[in-house]
Amino acid sequence: MKSNKNKNLLGVVYSTNPEFNYEKTQDTFSNTVPNKQQMLHVRIEKHHRGGKTVTIVEGFIGPEKEMDELGRTLKTKCGVGGSVKDGLILIQGEQKDKIINLLQELGYKAR
């Protein structure tokens, strides 16, 4: 398996200079916007999903790790499966009302 220890290095493949300092990339979201200031949009989608209904939560601002945690919490509370990818939280089934209530309990603004 290939090592990813240098995946955040900018523009240098290799340097022979022993005093060279590699520049590391910064995460695009180092701080999370507080829950009360985030407006999350919840919608139901059926298109391009083989006729299956999914509830989509979008608009989360923050690190991907925290979005994964929010997705895991929503899936657990709804008792269904789902995933987090491309900045969206996908929850299986038509769970819109339940998810809006859960997000409001967690302090988010949701509609």
C-alpha positions as CSV (number, residue, x, y, z in Angstrom):
1,M,0.0,0.0,0.0
2,K,1.2,3.5,-0.9
3,S,2.0,5.9,1.9
4,N,0.2,9.2,2.0
5,K,2.4,10.9,4.6
6,N,3.5,13.6,2.1
7,K,0.1,14.2,0.4
8,N,-0.2,17.8,1.8
9,L,3.1,19.0,0.4
10,L,2.9,21.9,-2.0
11,G,4.6,21.8,-5.4
12,V,7.8,19.8,-4.4
13,V,8.3,16.3,-5.5
14,Y,11.9,16.0,-4.2
15,S,14.6,18.3,-2.9
16,T,18.3,17.7,-2.5
17,N,18.7,20.8,-0.3
18,P,19.1,19.5,3.3
19,E,17.8,22.9,4.7
20,F,14.7,22.9,2.5
21,N,11.4,23.3,4.5
22,Y,8.4,21.7,2.9
23,E,5.2,23.8,2.9
24,K,2.1,22.0,4.1
25,T,-1.4,22.8,2.9
26,Q,-4.0,24.1,5.3
27,D,-7.4,22.6,5.7
28,T,-10.0,24.7,3.9
29,F,-12.2,24.7,7.0
30,S,-10.1,25.0,10.1
31,N,-13.0,26.4,12.2
32,T,-16.6,25.3,12.3
33,V,-19.3,27.9,12.1
34,P,-21.4,27.6,15.3
35,N,-24.6,25.5,15.0
36,K,-26.9,28.5,15.5
37,Q,-25.4,30.3,12.6
38,Q,-25.6,27.4,10.1
39,M,-28.6,27.1,7.8
40,L,-29.0,23.6,6.6
41,H,-31.4,22.7,3.7
42,V,-33.2,19.4,3.8
43,R,-34.8,18.0,0.7
44,I,-36.1,14.7,-0.7
45,E,-34.8,13.4,-4.0
46,K,-35.8,10.4,-6.1
47,H,-34.2,11.1,-9.4
48,H,-31.1,9.0,-10.5
49,R,-31.5,6.7,-7.5
50,G,-33.2,3.7,-9.1
51,G,-36.6,4.8,-7.7
52,K,-35.4,4.9,-4.1
53,T,-36.1,8.0,-2.0
54,V,-33.3,9.8,-0.2
55,T,-33.3,12.7,2.1
56,I,-30.5,15.1,1.4
57,V,-29.0,17.6,3.9
58,E,-26.8,20.3,2.4
59,G,-25.2,23.6,3.5
60,F,-23.0,22.3,6.3
61,I,-19.9,24.5,6.9
62,G,-17.0,22.9,8.7
63,P,-14.5,20.1,8.5
64,E,-15.5,16.9,6.8
65,K,-14.9,15.0,10.1
66,E,-17.6,17.0,11.8
67,M,-20.0,16.5,8.9
68,D,-19.3,12.7,9.1
69,E,-20.3,12.9,12.8
70,L,-23.5,14.8,12.1
71,G,-24.4,12.3,9.4
72,R,-23.7,9.4,11.7
73,T,-25.9,11.0,14.4
74,L,-28.8,11.6,11.9
75,K,-28.6,8.0,10.6
76,T,-28.6,6.6,14.1
77,K,-31.5,8.7,15.3
78,C,-33.6,7.8,12.2
79,G,-32.6,4.1,12.3
80,V,-31.7,4.0,8.7
81,G,-28.6,3.9,6.5
82,G,-27.0,6.6,4.4
83,S,-23.7,8.3,3.6
84,V,-21.7,11.5,3.6
85,K,-20.1,12.6,0.3
86,D,-19.4,15.6,-1.9
87,G,-20.6,18.0,0.9
88,L,-24.0,16.3,1.2
89,I,-25.5,14.1,3.9
90,L,-27.6,11.4,2.3
91,I,-30.2,9.6,4.5
92,Q,-32.1,6.6,3.1
93,G,-35.9,7.0,2.9
94,E,-38.3,9.9,3.3
95,Q,-37.1,11.4,6.6
96,K,-37.4,15.1,6.0
97,D,-39.7,16.1,8.9
98,K,-37.8,13.9,11.4
99,I,-34.4,15.2,10.2
100,I,-35.5,18.9,10.4
101,N,-36.7,18.3,14.0
102,L,-33.4,16.5,14.9
103,L,-31.3,19.3,13.4
104,Q,-33.3,22.0,15.3
105,E,-32.8,20.0,18.6
106,L,-29.0,20.1,17.8
107,G,-29.1,23.8,17.4
108,Y,-29.0,24.2,13.6
109,K,-31.4,26.3,11.5
110,A,-33.1,23.9,9.1
111,R,-35.7,24.1,6.5
